[in-house]
Amino acid sequence: MADFTETSISRNAKRVFTTPIADVATFNEVVEAFKNDETMNIIKSLSSATYKCRIEYKDAAGEDAGYALFYGASTENMNDMATLLAGTEAAETAGGVGASAAIGADDYHWLVKFSCTKNITIDGKNYEDTFTVTIGQDYMLISGFTYDATRDAIETWADAQAALA
């Protein structure tokens, strides 16, 4: 019978921000900065983007009438749907005549994932490190990397981003 042979070591590293990224514009700036950075020598491909908002509905008496969640693929998509879902027609459909809708600052969440590859040279031998980078509102995660040089390159880049402190 054949045995399994270890072919790689897969590690994860998470950076939790001391303060969550305050707004979607700043978040998008960080995402663009990561995507366009060439100092890390990482090949990056956007694999997913999720922009979520939660709209809460109250009836005319101020009682909870429900909520709606919307998951979009872009800031514009999320904002357009938030406006639509927070409108009078949607609110009155959810809670009756006189109902209202509200979206609080904490009701928005953003998350972007990149599939990445970094070529590493150790003792004259070339290795390819493939991994995923997730940038969220309050953390950044490197999943499935093998080499310290990968984590170190991303950490050096993140240290230079004020929003990721």
N, C-alpha and C positions, 0 to 999 in steps of 0.2 A: 504494500500500500504506500502511496506517495505521501510525503510529509509537506507541511507548509514551511516555506522559507521566508523569513522576514526580508522584505525588499525595500522598505523605507521606514522612517520614523516620522510620525505626524504629531505636531505640537500646536498648541493654541496659546495666544497671548491677548489679554484684554486690557485696555486703557479706559478707566472710568473717569470722565471729566469732573473736575471739582464743581463746575457749574454747567448745567445743560446748555447747549447752543440755544440762544434766545429766540431766534426767528428763522424763518425758512430762507430768507435772503442770505443770511450769514452761513447757514447750512449749505446752500447751493454754492457759495463761494468756496467753502472748504472742499466740497466734492469736485468742483472744477479745478481747484489747485492740485488736488491729488491726481486727478485724471491727466492733467497737463504737465505734471512734474517729470523732469528728465534726470534729476540728480540721483534718484534711487536706482536707476538702471533696471526698472521693472516694466515689463510689458503688461498693460492693463486692458481689460475689456469689461465694459459695464454689463453685468449679468441680470440685475434687477433693480428696480427703484419703486418704492412704495411711499406714497404721501397720503396720510390718513387724517380724517377729521371726524369729530363726533358732534352732532347737533342734538341738543336737548329741547324737548317740547313741554310746555306747561299749558294747562287749560286756562280758561278765563278766570278761574278762582285761584290760579297759581299752583295748582296741584300737578304732580308729574303726570304727563300724558304719554311718555315714551321717549325714544331717541332713535337716531339713524346714524349708521356708520358708513362712511364712504372711503374706499381705497382707490386712489388714482395713481397713474404712472408718471405724473408731472405736477409741478407746482400749479401751473395754469389750470390743469384738469381739476385738481383739488379745490382751488379757489373758486372756479366757475360752479362746481357742484355745491360747494358750501353756500355760496350766494343763493343758488336755486333752492336748496333744501332748507335754508333759513328764512325763505320768503314767506309772505302771508298765506299764500295758497297751500303750501306744504304744511305750515303750522296749523292752519284751520282744518286741514284734512286729518292731521294727527290728533288734535285736541279740541276740535269744535270751534264754533264762532267765538272770536275774542282770544283765541289761543296765541301763544308766542313761541318763538324759537330763539335759542341762544347758543353761541359757540364761545367757550372760554379759551383763554390763552393755553391752558393745559390740555385742551381738546384736540390739539394738532400733534402729529407724530410723523417723523420722516426717517427713512432707512434706505440706504443704497448699498449694493454689493457689487464688488469687482472680482472677476476671475483674473489671477495674476501669475506671471512667471518671472523668475529672476535666475540668471545664470551666475553661479558661484564657482570660484576657483579655489581649491584647497590643495596645497602641496603639489601644485602644477597640474592637477587633474580637474577637469570641468564637470560640474554637476548642474542639473536643472531643478530648481525648487518651484513647485506649483502649489498655489494656495489661494485662499479667498480673503479679501479685505472687506469688512462690513463697517460702514460709517453710519452711526445712529445719532440721535439727538443728544444722548448722554454718555455714549461710549464709542470706542473703535475696537474692532476685533480682527485679529489675524488668525485664520483657521487653516490648519493642515500644513503649516510650514515645517521645514526640516532643519534648516541651518540658522545659527545665531546671526549670521551676516544679513539675512533677510529681515529678521526682527529689528536688528540694530539700524538698518537703513530706514525702515519705516518709523522707528522711534525718533531718530534724528530729525526726520522730516516733520513729524507730529510736534516735536518740541518747538519748532519754529512757527507753529500755527497758534496764534493767540487764542482762538476759539476752542482749542483742544487741550487747554491747560488742566 
